[in-house]
Amino acid sequence: EALQALPYQPARVKWYDQVKGIGFANVFGLADDVFLHVEVLRAAGIASLETGEAVALRTVQGDRGWMAVEVTDWSGFTR
């Protein structure tokens, strides 16, 4: 699948609101914030994220900016 071909990018969680199910992360070397959605977290088996947490993201450019299509915990990142 095309998404699997995207590289993982190191990032830090800027903020995440568990009640709203949305948040943003900063990808190193990317000026724009990356949108995080609860469905992407659920697909990865992640319940929530903390501010400042290190993650690895696969991102795409959407109509409203960058968004994460896959997220994994940085400590489990092996690629």
CNS distance restraints for C-alpha pairs under 8 A (distance, minus, plus):
assign (resid   1 and name CA) (resid   5 and name CA) 6.99 0.50 0.50
assign (resid   2 and name CA) (resid   6 and name CA) 7.07 0.50 0.50
assign (resid   3 and name CA) (resid  58 and name CA) 7.66 0.50 0.50
assign (resid   3 and name CA) (resid  69 and name CA) 7.73 0.50 0.50
assign (resid   6 and name CA) (resid  58 and name CA) 6.09 0.50 0.50
assign (resid   6 and name CA) (resid  59 and name CA) 7.61 0.50 0.50
assign (resid   7 and name CA) (resid  58 and name CA) 6.12 0.50 0.50
assign (resid   8 and name CA) (resid  56 and name CA) 5.60 0.50 0.50
assign (resid   8 and name CA) (resid  57 and name CA) 5.11 0.50 0.50
assign (resid   8 and name CA) (resid  58 and name CA) 4.87 0.50 0.50
assign (resid   8 and name CA) (resid  59 and name CA) 7.97 0.50 0.50
assign (resid   8 and name CA) (resid  79 and name CA) 7.75 0.50 0.50
assign (resid   9 and name CA) (resid  27 and name CA) 6.57 0.50 0.50
assign (resid   9 and name CA) (resid  28 and name CA) 7.53 0.50 0.50
assign (resid   9 and name CA) (resid  56 and name CA) 5.23 0.50 0.50
assign (resid   9 and name CA) (resid  57 and name CA) 5.11 0.50 0.50
assign (resid   9 and name CA) (resid  58 and name CA) 6.27 0.50 0.50
assign (resid   9 and name CA) (resid  59 and name CA) 7.96 0.50 0.50
assign (resid  10 and name CA) (resid  27 and name CA) 5.94 0.50 0.50
assign (resid  10 and name CA) (resid  28 and name CA) 6.17 0.50 0.50
assign (resid  10 and name CA) (resid  54 and name CA) 7.31 0.50 0.50
assign (resid  10 and name CA) (resid  55 and name CA) 6.12 0.50 0.50
assign (resid  10 and name CA) (resid  56 and name CA) 4.62 0.50 0.50
assign (resid  10 and name CA) (resid  57 and name CA) 6.54 0.50 0.50
assign (resid  10 and name CA) (resid  74 and name CA) 7.61 0.50 0.50
assign (resid  11 and name CA) (resid  25 and name CA) 6.33 0.50 0.50
assign (resid  11 and name CA) (resid  26 and name CA) 5.37 0.50 0.50
assign (resid  11 and name CA) (resid  27 and name CA) 4.15 0.50 0.50
assign (resid  11 and name CA) (resid  28 and name CA) 5.77 0.50 0.50
assign (resid  11 and name CA) (resid  54 and name CA) 5.85 0.50 0.50
assign (resid  11 and name CA) (resid  55 and name CA) 5.32 0.50 0.50
assign (resid  11 and name CA) (resid  56 and name CA) 5.76 0.50 0.50
assign (resid  11 and name CA) (resid  57 and name CA) 6.84 0.50 0.50
assign (resid  12 and name CA) (resid  25 and name CA) 5.47 0.50 0.50
assign (resid  12 and name CA) (resid  26 and name CA) 5.37 0.50 0.50
assign (resid  12 and name CA) (resid  27 and name CA) 6.62 0.50 0.50
assign (resid  12 and name CA) (resid  51 and name CA) 7.69 0.50 0.50
assign (resid  12 and name CA) (resid  52 and name CA) 5.38 0.50 0.50
assign (resid  12 and name CA) (resid  53 and name CA) 5.44 0.50 0.50
assign (resid  12 and name CA) (resid  54 and name CA) 4.62 0.50 0.50
assign (resid  12 and name CA) (resid  55 and name CA) 5.97 0.50 0.50
assign (resid  13 and name CA) (resid  23 and name CA) 7.89 0.50 0.50
assign (resid  13 and name CA) (resid  24 and name CA) 6.24 0.50 0.50
assign (resid  13 and name CA) (resid  25 and name CA) 4.17 0.50 0.50
assign (resid  13 and name CA) (resid  26 and name CA) 6.36 0.50 0.50
assign (resid  13 and name CA) (resid  49 and name CA) 7.20 0.50 0.50
assign (resid  13 and name CA) (resid  50 and name CA) 6.74 0.50 0.50
assign (resid  13 and name CA) (resid  51 and name CA) 5.14 0.50 0.50
assign (resid  13 and name CA) (resid  52 and name CA) 4.99 0.50 0.50
assign (resid  13 and name CA) (resid  53 and name CA) 5.33 0.50 0.50
assign (resid  13 and name CA) (resid  54 and name CA) 6.63 0.50 0.50
assign (resid  13 and name CA) (resid  55 and name CA) 7.30 0.50 0.50
assign (resid  14 and name CA) (resid  23 and name CA) 7.44 0.50 0.50
assign (resid  14 and name CA) (resid  24 and name CA) 5.44 0.50 0.50
assign (resid  14 and name CA) (resid  25 and name CA) 4.72 0.50 0.50
assign (resid  14 and name CA) (resid  26 and name CA) 6.23 0.50 0.50
assign (resid  14 and name CA) (resid  51 and name CA) 5.52 0.50 0.50
assign (resid  14 and name CA) (resid  52 and name CA) 6.17 0.50 0.50
assign (resid  15 and name CA) (resid  23 and name CA) 5.40 0.50 0.50
assign (resid  15 and name CA) (resid  24 and name CA) 5.65 0.50 0.50
assign (resid  15 and name CA) (resid  25 and name CA) 6.91 0.50 0.50
assign (resid  15 and name CA) (resid  50 and name CA) 6.97 0.50 0.50
assign (resid  15 and name CA) (resid  51 and name CA) 4.92 0.50 0.50
assign (resid  15 and name CA) (resid  52 and name CA) 7.67 0.50 0.50
assign (resid  16 and name CA) (resid  21 and name CA) 7.41 0.50 0.50
assign (resid  16 and name CA) (resid  22 and name CA) 5.85 0.50 0.50
assign (resid  16 and name CA) (resid  23 and name CA) 3.99 0.50 0.50
assign (resid  16 and name CA) (resid  24 and name CA) 6.44 0.50 0.50
assign (resid  16 and name CA) (resid  36 and name CA) 7.83 0.50 0.50
assign (resid  16 and name CA) (resid  48 and name CA) 7.71 0.50 0.50
assign (resid  16 and name CA) (resid  49 and name CA) 6.13 0.50 0.50
assign (resid  16 and name CA) (resid  50 and name CA) 6.65 0.50 0.50
assign (resid  16 and name CA) (resid  51 and name CA) 6.75 0.50 0.50
assign (resid  17 and name CA) (resid  21 and name CA) 5.74 0.50 0.50
assign (resid  17 and name CA) (resid  22 and name CA) 5.63 0.50 0.50
assign (resid  17 and name CA) (resid  23 and name CA) 5.95 0.50 0.50
assign (resid  18 and name CA) (resid  22 and name CA) 6.91 0.50 0.50
assign (resid  18 and name CA) (resid  38 and name CA) 7.92 0.50 0.50
assign (resid  18 and name CA) (resid  48 and name CA) 6.30 0.50 0.50
assign (resid  18 and name CA) (resid  49 and name CA) 7.94 0.50 0.50
assign (resid  21 and name CA) (resid  37 and name CA) 5.94 0.50 0.50
assign (resid  21 and name CA) (resid  38 and name CA) 4.68 0.50 0.50
assign (resid  22 and name CA) (resid  35 and name CA) 7.39 0.50 0.50
assign (resid  22 and name CA) (resid  36 and name CA) 5.52 0.50 0.50
assign (resid  22 and name CA) (resid  37 and name CA) 4.70 0.50 0.50
assign (resid  22 and name CA) (resid  38 and name CA) 6.00 0.50 0.50
assign (resid  23 and name CA) (resid  35 and name CA) 5.99 0.50 0.50
assign (resid  23 and name CA) (resid  36 and name CA) 4.94 0.50 0.50
assign (resid  23 and name CA) (resid  37 and name CA) 6.67 0.50 0.50
assign (resid  24 and name CA) (resid  33 and name CA) 6.07 0.50 0.50
assign (resid  24 and name CA) (resid  34 and name CA) 5.33 0.50 0.50
assign (resid  24 and name CA) (resid  35 and name CA) 4.63 0.50 0.50
assign (resid  24 and name CA) (resid  36 and name CA) 5.33 0.50 0.50
assign (resid  25 and name CA) (resid  33 and name CA) 5.74 0.50 0.50
assign (resid  25 and name CA) (resid  34 and name CA) 5.12 0.50 0.50
assign (resid  25 and name CA) (resid  35 and name CA) 6.64 0.50 0.50
assign (resid  25 and name CA) (resid  36 and name CA) 7.07 0.50 0.50
assign (resid  26 and name CA) (resid  30 and name CA) 7.23 0.50 0.50
assign (resid  26 and name CA) (resid  31 and name CA) 7.87 0.50 0.50
assign (resid  26 and name CA) (resid  32 and name CA) 7.31 0.50 0.50
assign (resid  26 and name CA) (resid  33 and name CA) 5.21 0.50 0.50
assign (resid  26 and name CA) (resid  34 and name CA) 6.22 0.50 0.50
assign (resid  27 and name CA) (resid  31 and name CA) 7.86 0.50 0.50
assign (resid  27 and name CA) (resid  33 and name CA) 7.20 0.50 0.50
assign (resid  27 and name CA) (resid  34 and name CA) 7.13 0.50 0.50
assign (resid  32 and name CA) (resid  65 and name CA) 7.80 0.50 0.50
assign (resid  32 and name CA) (resid  66 and name CA) 7.21 0.50 0.50
assign (resid  33 and name CA) (resid  66 and name CA) 6.84 0.50 0.50
assign (resid  34 and name CA) (resid  59 and name CA) 7.56 0.50 0.50
assign (resid  34 and name CA) (resid  65 and name CA) 7.39 0.50 0.50
assign (resid  34 and name CA) (resid  66 and name CA) 4.84 0.50 0.50
assign (resid  34 and name CA) (resid  67 and name CA) 4.92 0.50 0.50
assign (resid  34 and name CA) (resid  68 and name CA) 6.33 0.50 0.50
assign (resid  35 and name CA) (resid  65 and name CA) 7.77 0.50 0.50
assign (resid  35 and name CA) (resid  66 and name CA) 6.20 0.50 0.50
assign (resid  35 and name CA) (resid  67 and name CA) 4.40 0.50 0.50
assign (resid  35 and name CA) (resid  68 and name CA) 6.04 0.50 0.50
assign (resid  36 and name CA) (resid  40 and name CA) 7.24 0.50 0.50
assign (resid  36 and name CA) (resid  41 and name CA) 7.90 0.50 0.50
assign (resid  36 and name CA) (resid  67 and name CA) 6.27 0.50 0.50
assign (resid  36 and name CA) (resid  68 and name CA) 5.64 0.50 0.50
assign (resid  37 and name CA) (resid  41 and name CA) 6.72 0.50 0.50
assign (resid  37 and name CA) (resid  68 and name CA) 7.63 0.50 0.50
assign (resid  38 and name CA) (resid  42 and name CA) 6.08 0.50 0.50
assign (resid  39 and name CA) (resid  43 and name CA) 6.15 0.50 0.50
assign (resid  40 and name CA) (resid  44 and name CA) 6.51 0.50 0.50
assign (resid  40 and name CA) (resid  68 and name CA) 7.30 0.50 0.50
assign (resid  40 and name CA) (resid  69 and name CA) 6.16 0.50 0.50
assign (resid  40 and name CA) (resid  70 and name CA) 5.96 0.50 0.50
assign (resid  40 and name CA) (resid  71 and name CA) 6.85 0.50 0.50
assign (resid  41 and name CA) (resid  45 and name CA) 6.27 0.50 0.50
assign (resid  41 and name CA) (resid  46 and name CA) 5.01 0.50 0.50
assign (resid  41 and name CA) (resid  47 and name CA) 6.74 0.50 0.50
assign (resid  41 and name CA) (resid  48 and name CA) 7.33 0.50 0.50
assign (resid  41 and name CA) (resid  70 and name CA) 7.67 0.50 0.50
assign (resid  41 and name CA) (resid  71 and name CA) 6.54 0.50 0.50
assign (resid  42 and name CA) (resid  46 and name CA) 5.58 0.50 0.50
assign (resid  42 and name CA) (resid  47 and name CA) 6.57 0.50 0.50
assign (resid  44 and name CA) (resid  70 and name CA) 7.21 0.50 0.50
assign (resid  44 and name CA) (resid  71 and name CA) 6.40 0.50 0.50
assign (resid  44 and name CA) (resid  72 and name CA) 6.53 0.50 0.50
assign (resid  49 and name CA) (resid  53 and name CA) 6.81 0.50 0.50
assign (resid  54 and name CA) (resid  73 and name CA) 6.93 0.50 0.50
assign (resid  54 and name CA) (resid  74 and name CA) 5.47 0.50 0.50
assign (resid  54 and name CA) (resid  75 and name CA) 8.00 0.50 0.50
assign (resid  55 and name CA) (resid  71 and name CA) 6.81 0.50 0.50
assign (resid  55 and name CA) (resid  72 and name CA) 5.85 0.50 0.50
assign (resid  55 and name CA) (resid  73 and name CA) 4.78 0.50 0.50
assign (resid  55 and name CA) (resid  74 and name CA) 4.36 0.50 0.50
assign (resid  55 and name CA) (resid  75 and name CA) 7.93 0.50 0.50
assign (resid  56 and name CA) (resid  71 and name CA) 5.75 0.50 0.50
assign (resid  56 and name CA) (resid  72 and name CA) 5.32 0.50 0.50
assign (resid  56 and name CA) (resid  73 and name CA) 6.31 0.50 0.50
assign (resid  56 and name CA) (resid  74 and name CA) 5.51 0.50 0.50
assign (resid  56 and name CA) (resid  77 and name CA) 7.05 0.50 0.50
assign (resid  57 and name CA) (resid  68 and name CA) 6.03 0.50 0.50
assign (resid  57 and name CA) (resid  69 and name CA) 7.42 0.50 0.50
assign (resid  57 and name CA) (resid  70 and name CA) 5.64 0.50 0.50
assign (resid  57 and name CA) (resid  71 and name CA) 4.61 0.50 0.50
assign (resid  57 and name CA) (resid  72 and name CA) 6.59 0.50 0.50
assign (resid  58 and name CA) (resid  68 and name CA) 5.72 0.50 0.50
assign (resid  58 and name CA) (resid  69 and name CA) 5.69 0.50 0.50
assign (resid  58 and name CA) (resid  70 and name CA) 5.03 0.50 0.50
assign (resid  58 and name CA) (resid  71 and name CA) 6.53 0.50 0.50
assign (resid  59 and name CA) (resid  66 and name CA) 6.46 0.50 0.50
assign (resid  59 and name CA) (resid  67 and name CA) 5.45 0.50 0.50
assign (resid  59 and name CA) (resid  68 and name CA) 4.39 0.50 0.50
assign (resid  59 and name CA) (resid  69 and name CA) 5.54 0.50 0.50
assign (resid  59 and name CA) (resid  70 and name CA) 7.12 0.50 0.50
assign (resid  60 and name CA) (resid  66 and name CA) 5.69 0.50 0.50
assign (resid  60 and name CA) (resid  67 and name CA) 5.64 0.50 0.50
assign (resid  60 and name CA) (resid  68 and name CA) 6.57 0.50 0.50
assign (resid  60 and name CA) (resid  69 and name CA) 6.86 0.50 0.50
assign (resid  61 and name CA) (resid  65 and name CA) 5.56 0.50 0.50
assign (resid  61 and name CA) (resid  66 and name CA) 4.48 0.50 0.50
assign (resid  61 and name CA) (resid  67 and name CA) 6.39 0.50 0.50
assign (resid  62 and name CA) (resid  66 and name CA) 5.70 0.50 0.50
assign (resid  62 and name CA) (resid  67 and name CA) 6.46 0.50 0.50
assign (resid  72 and name CA) (resid  76 and name CA) 7.16 0.50 0.50
assign (resid  72 and name CA) (resid  77 and name CA) 6.86 0.50 0.50
assign (resid  73 and name CA) (resid  77 and name CA) 6.48 0.50 0.50
